[in-house]
């Protein structure tokens, strides 16, 4: 298990509900909620995965799909990243009061951070772990597990994950002026 602090979520949400139509908890406790990267194509959100992957939240956990923003800035106990059913998977089990997370869940998009060249080996620091990456034409979104000091490179420059109490949610990606990570 690893503690992960949520800084941001991917754009694509969906749910799988319990199978028993008579179950009164079919849409709550016995449901599973999923989050991943995606890009808007017309009126729909599509995955267009380059790296397939997703997050899973079980209905019995400390997550409310009606208010996903309440989970931002919180630390969750998560199962280790696995590759199953053709993609990366991370199960978020419950909120924890931890002194500090091992990882930060950060989502970057071309709209906000500039375009990324995922084919170039130097687009991220070595310890950054992509969970999911979506790419369609000029639109991109990547869901990453990062540690303090990790960085990603976009068309705008190098973005480094800074951790400090004065920042929103205690951590944020900041554009480096000199383009050289610490």
ABEGO torsion letter per residue (X at the ends): XBBBBBABBBABBBBBBBABAABAAAABAABBBBBBBBBBBEABBBAGBABBBBBBBBAABABBAABAAAABGBBBBBBBBBBBGGBBBBBBABBBBBABBABBBBBBBAAAAEBBBAABAAABBAABBBABBBBBEABBBBBBBBBBGBBBBBAAEBBBBBBBAABBGGBBBBBBAAGBBX
